[in-house]
Amino acid sequence: MDLAGKVVVVTGAARGQGAAEVAALRAAGATVVATDVLPFEGRHLDVTDPAAWASLASWVESEHGAVHGLVNNAGVAARERLPHVTLGTWDQTFAINVTGPMLGIQALVPLMPAGSSIVNICSVAAMSGHAAAAYTASKWALRGLTRSASLELGSRGIRVNAVMPGLIDTPLMASASPAFTDAALAEIPLGRVGQVADIAPTIVFLMSDDSAYYNGAELVIDGGLTAHVSHKGIADATRPPA
């Protein structure tokens, strides 16, 4: 998969899955604009800030002239359980996980020629009901945004797809409780937690011309976790005392 000549913007690129995606895209020949709100050797970007997106779009246009790909990877894990979800957590989760990708699409689509590709990093939480209400609802919303965008932008030759990772060994998962990890691992048919290297090649593929007829697709990469009904056992194992 040759990405030479393609300019790709990746959010949440400072660490974990985002960093692996950046490395894989560059190895395939892409020019990658790596962004994050965390300090790192890339461009600072708060995905919830429309002005920051406008500034990034202006810079990319002046430096590269066009954008051929956007990977909406930035996200937060909100683990509060109902009925104790706070409004602040709910609003922040949606601002980063849903509004951020929408703002990115708005800012960068005007710079995208036909054949460009947008990938929204969702989650297996968008495939079923998970106990973390804000996170789950936000990923379902991002799944819906992906479908709407694939409909609206397809006529311009811009493809929009969703990737649904399962349990991946990243700093995001490191914040989960051992009880969550143990219960979830027991439900994965492949018997292991995923690695960032299990996800990055799919992002490269979706940025490449080899995926030219993928639009509105939802690619689940979870070791088989959502191939069967599983999450009640995980929810029960991690339920806080009443």
C-alpha positions in Angstrom: 0.0 0.0 0.0 1.8 3.1 -1.3 0.7 6.4 0.3 3.4 8.5 -1.4 2.0 11.9 -2.2 -0.8 11.7 0.4 -1.1 14.2 3.3 -2.8 12.7 6.3 -3.9 14.4 9.5 -4.0 12.2 12.7 -5.4 13.4 16.0 -4.5 12.0 19.4 -1.1 11.1 17.9 1.1 11.7 20.9 1.0 8.1 22.3 -0.6 4.7 22.1 -2.7 3.8 19.0 -2.4 7.3 17.5 1.4 7.2 17.6 1.4 3.7 16.0 -0.9 4.9 13.2 1.4 7.8 12.5 4.4 5.5 12.3 2.6 3.1 10.0 1.3 5.8 7.7 4.8 7.4 7.4 6.3 4.0 6.7 3.8 3.6 3.8 5.1 6.9 2.4 2.5 9.4 3.6 3.2 12.9 4.8 1.6 12.8 8.3 0.5 15.9 10.3 0.5 14.5 13.8 -1.6 16.4 16.3 -2.5 16.1 20.0 -3.5 18.3 23.0 -0.6 16.6 24.9 2.9 18.0 24.7 4.9 16.1 22.0 6.9 16.5 18.8 3.9 17.4 16.7 1.3 20.1 16.3 -0.8 21.1 19.3 -4.5 20.7 18.6 -7.5 20.8 20.9 -10.1 18.9 18.9 -12.9 20.6 20.7 -11.8 24.1 19.6 -13.1 25.3 16.2 -10.5 28.0 16.0 -7.7 25.5 16.5 -9.1 23.4 13.6 -9.4 26.5 11.4 -5.7 27.4 12.2 -4.6 23.9 11.4 -6.5 23.8 8.1 -4.9 27.2 7.1 -1.4 25.9 7.9 -1.9 22.6 6.1 -3.2 24.5 3.0 -0.2 26.8 3.0 2.3 24.0 3.6 0.8 21.2 1.5 -2.0 22.6 -0.6 -4.4 19.7 0.1 -5.3 17.0 2.6 -5.9 13.4 1.5 -6.8 11.8 4.8 -8.0 12.4 8.3 -7.8 9.9 11.1 -10.1 11.0 14.0 -8.2 9.1 16.7 -8.4 11.4 19.7 -10.7 10.2 22.4 -11.2 9.8 26.1 -12.5 7.0 28.2 -15.3 8.0 30.6 -15.9 5.1 33.1 -18.6 6.6 35.3 -21.7 4.3 35.7 -25.3 5.1 35.7 -27.0 6.7 37.6 -23.9 8.5 38.8 -22.6 10.0 35.5 -21.8 13.7 36.1 -22.8 16.3 33.5 -19.2 17.5 33.3 -18.0 14.1 32.3 -20.8 13.6 29.9 -20.2 16.9 28.1 -16.4 16.5 28.0 -16.7 13.0 26.6 -19.0 14.1 23.8 -17.0 17.2 23.1 -13.8 15.1 22.5 -15.2 11.9 21.1 -18.0 13.3 18.8 -17.7 17.1 18.4 -14.0 16.9 17.7 -14.3 14.6 14.7 -17.2 16.6 13.3 -15.2 19.8 13.6 -12.3 18.1 11.9 -14.5 17.0 9.0 -15.8 20.5 8.7 -12.4 22.1 8.7 -10.5 19.7 6.4 -13.1 18.5 3.8 -12.7 21.8 1.8 -9.1 20.8 1.3 -9.8 17.2 0.2 -9.8 16.1 -3.4 -11.8 13.2 -4.7 -10.3 9.9 -3.5 -9.6 11.2 0.0 -10.4 9.2 3.1 -11.7 9.9 6.6 -11.4 7.2 9.4 -13.2 7.6 12.7 -11.8 5.5 15.5 -14.9 4.2 17.3 -14.9 1.2 19.6 -16.6 -2.1 20.3 -18.6 0.0 22.7 -20.5 1.2 19.6 -21.5 -2.4 18.8 -23.5 -3.1 22.0 -24.5 -1.7 25.3 -21.5 -1.2 27.6 -21.6 -0.1 31.2 -19.6 3.1 30.7 -22.6 5.2 29.7 -21.0 8.4 28.4 -18.2 6.6 26.5 -20.6 4.1 25.0 -23.1 6.8 24.0 -20.4 8.9 22.5 -19.0 6.1 20.4 -22.5 5.2 19.1 -22.8 8.9 18.2 -19.5 8.7 16.3 -20.7 5.6 14.5 -23.8 7.6 13.4 -21.7 10.6 12.3 -19.6 8.2 10.2 -22.7 6.9 8.4 -24.1 10.4 7.8 -20.7 11.6 6.6 -20.3 8.7 4.2 -23.7 9.6 2.7 -23.0 13.3 2.4 -19.4 13.2 1.2 -19.6 10.2 -1.1 -20.7 12.4 -3.9 -17.5 14.3 -3.6 -15.5 11.1 -3.8 -14.5 11.3 -0.1 -14.8 8.0 1.8 -15.7 7.9 5.5 -15.3 4.7 7.5 -15.3 3.6 11.1 -12.8 1.3 12.9 -14.0 -0.4 16.1 -11.1 -1.6 18.2 -11.6 -3.9 21.1 -9.3 -4.1 24.1 -6.0 -2.6 22.9 -2.9 -2.2 25.1 -2.7 1.6 25.2 -2.6 4.3 28.0 -6.3 4.6 27.6 -6.8 1.0 28.6 -4.3 1.3 31.4 -6.7 3.5 33.3 -9.2 0.6 33.5 -9.6 -1.4 36.6 -7.9 -4.9 36.8 -11.4 -6.3 37.3 -12.5 -4.9 34.0 -9.4 -6.1 32.1 -9.7 -9.6 33.6 -13.4 -9.9 32.9 -13.0 -8.6 29.3 -10.0 -10.8 28.6 -12.0 -13.9 29.6 -14.5 -13.0 26.9 -12.0 -12.6 24.0 -11.9 -15.8 21.9 -8.3 -15.2 20.8 -7.4 -15.0 24.4 -5.3 -11.9 24.4 -5.4 -8.1 24.5 -4.8 -6.4 21.2 -1.7 -4.4 20.4 -1.5 -1.1 18.5 0.2 -3.1 15.7 -3.1 -5.0 15.3 -4.9 -1.7 14.4 -2.5 0.4 12.5 -2.3 -1.7 9.2 -6.1 -1.3 8.8 -5.7 2.5 9.0 -3.0 2.4 6.3 -5.3 0.3 4.2 -8.3 2.7 4.6 -6.0 5.6 3.6 -4.9 3.8 0.5 -6.4 3.5 -2.9 -6.8 -0.2 -2.3 -9.9 0.7 -0.2 -11.5 2.8 -2.9 -14.9 1.2 -2.6 -15.0 1.2 1.2 -17.5 3.8 2.4 -19.6 3.8 5.5 -18.0 0.5 6.5 -17.5 -0.5 10.1 -14.5 -2.6 10.7 -14.4 -4.5 14.0 -10.9 -5.5 15.3 -11.5 -7.1 18.7 -10.3 -10.7 18.7 -13.8 -11.9 18.5 -15.2 -10.1 21.6 -18.4 -8.9 19.9 -18.9 -12.0 17.9 -20.9 -13.3 20.9 -23.0 -11.8 23.7 -20.5 -11.0 26.4 -20.7 -7.7 28.2 -23.1 -8.6 31.0 -20.4 -10.7 32.6 -17.9 -7.8 32.4 -20.5 -5.3 33.8 -21.3 -7.6 36.7 -17.6 -8.2 37.5 -16.9 -4.5 37.6 -20.1 -3.2 39.2 -19.4 -0.9 42.2 -21.2 -1.5 45.5 -24.7 -0.1 45.7 
